[in-house]
């Protein structure tokens, strides 16, 4: 396994449970981050890039945002709140810098006193906005009722079958075809007949000699 694929698997393991449970959530966020990082690189003068480098930078961006959310949520929970606010995000930004002198306490926290938040505000006010090349769906992507029904395994009632046991309710998903879970031989075994085998061998030998 390459170092790139190993790092990618490590990134997936770092995802929160709610995100890792959604199919393709990491791939979705990584694909969006790759486009955003490519736009940032292009805005500062880069004209070419290699996909592994772009994917690594996008992975760093995704992990930074995840860690920022984790830290802000932890700060909110520590203060008895279930949802984080702008002050938690400001503290999380200061916390991720690792600079103790720039950190501010939760009691005196304000948007104006956050060094990192001021830097972000200055950047937004002084830089030209780079719009995303195409509209993004709300994340996580919602599945339509029709697609959800297509993904659901039909129940015994849906396919008109009777469960194999009385203890199995009709509303449970029906069992798959028996050949998908029953062990069957890969070849058909025929009964052994040593005498017949010898006769057949002798017949084949005589046929070869006459040829």
N, C-alpha and C positions, 0 to 999 in steps of 0.2 A: 504493500500500500504506500502511495506517495505521501510526501509531507503535506502537500496541498489537500489531498483527500482526508488525511488524518486531522488536519486543522479544521476542515469543514465539519467532520463528525464531532469534533470537540465543541464547535460553535453550536451545533444542534443540541448537544447535551446541556449546554448552558441556557437554553431557552426555558422560559417558565412553563409550568405544566399546562396552562390554558392554551399556550401557543403551540407547544409541541404536539398537543392532541389534535390540532387542526391539520388536516391533510394539506401538504404543500405550503404551509404558512412560512416556513423558512425560505423556501425557494421563491415565494412571492416577494417577501421583503428583500431578499438578496438581489432579485432581478430589478426591483425598483431602485435599490441603493446603487446598483451598477450604473444605471442610467444617470442618476443624480450625480454620482462621483465623476462620471465621464463628462458631464456638463461643467462641473466645477473645474476639472483639469483643462478643458477646452477654453474656459473663460480666462485662465491665467497663462495661456499661451501654448499649451501642449497640442500637438497635431496628430500624433500617433501614440498608440499604447499596445501592450501585449495583454491578452485576456487574463492570464494568471495574475499579473500585477493588478489589473483592474478589479478582479474578483477578491484579491487580498484586501485592497483598500475598501471595497464595499463591505467586506466582512468586518473590518475594523469599525466602519461607520455603524453597522447594525449592532455590533456588540456595545459600542459606546452609548447608543440610544437606549438599548436594553438596560445597561448598567445605570444610566441616568434615571430611567423609570423605576428600577428596583430601589435605588437609593432614596428617591423622592417618596415612593410609597412607604418605605420603611420609616422615614421621618414623620410622615403623616400618621402612621399607625402608632408610633411612639408618643405622639401628642393626642392620641385618642380619637383620630379621625380615620374614616374608611377610604376617603378619597384625598388625593394630594392637591395642593393649590400652587399658585405662582411662587409663594414663599418657600415651599418645599423644594420646588425646582431650582430656585435661586441657591438655596443651601446645598442642594445636590451638585450643582455646577461648581460651587466653591470647593466642595468635598472632593470632587474628582480631579481637581487641579493638583492636589497634594501640597499646596502652599499654605502652611499654617497661618502665616501673617495675613493672608487675604481672606481667611475664613471669618464668618460672622456668626454670632449666636442667634438661636431661634427667637430669643426675646427681642433682640434689636434688629431683626431681619426686616428689610424693606427692599422694594425693587430698586430704589435709588442707591442704596448702600452696597448692593451686590456688584463687585467688580466685573465678574464675568458676564452678568446680565447687562451691565452698561456697555461692555464691549460688543455684545450681540446687537444691542439697540443701535449703537453707533455704526456697526457694519451694515445693518439693514437700511439705515437712513442714508448712508453714503454710497452704497453699492447699487448697481442696476439689477433689478429683479430678473432672474433667469427662469421663465416658466417651464414646467414639465412639458415634454413634447406631446403628451396625450393625457386625457383625463384618467384619473385612477379611480377604481371602484372603492367604496367604503370598506375598510379593513377591520375585521376579517371579511372576506367576500361572502355575501349571503347566497345561499343556495335556493333556487326557486322551488316551489312546491312540486312541480312536475319532475324536476331533476331529483329531488329528495325521494319521491315515490319510486323513481326508476332505480335509485340506489338501495332502497329498502328490500330486504328479502321477503317474498310473499309468505303469508301465514298458511296454515292448513286450510282455513276457511277460504282464503283467496283462490287456492288451486283446487278446492273441492276434495281434499284427501282426508282420511281419518288418521289421527295419530297412532303410531304403533303400540302405544301403551295408554291405559286409562288415566294414568297420573299426569299425562301431558295435555295441557289446555289447548284448545283449538286456535287461540289467538297467538300462540308462539310461532316463530318462523319455522317453516317446513324444513325437513331434513333435505340435504342435497341428494343427488342421485347416488345409489348404493356403491357404484363403482368408484366414487371419489373418496370413500373412506374405508371400504372393505378391502382386505388383503386377498388378492387372487393370484394364482400361479401365472407366470409369464409364458408358459408353454403348456400344451396338453400332454400329459404323461400317458403313455400307452402301456398296457400290461406286458410284462417281460415273458418271452417265450424262447428259452435257449435252444430248443430243438428246431423250432421254425427259423431262428436266426442262422443256425448252422446250415440248414437246407438252402436258405436264400443265398448265403455266402458261396456255397458250392455251385449253385446255379449261375451266379454271377461270374465265378471263376471259369466255368466251362464256356460261358458265353464269350469271355475275353480271350480264351485260348482259341476258339473257333474263328474269332475275328482276326 
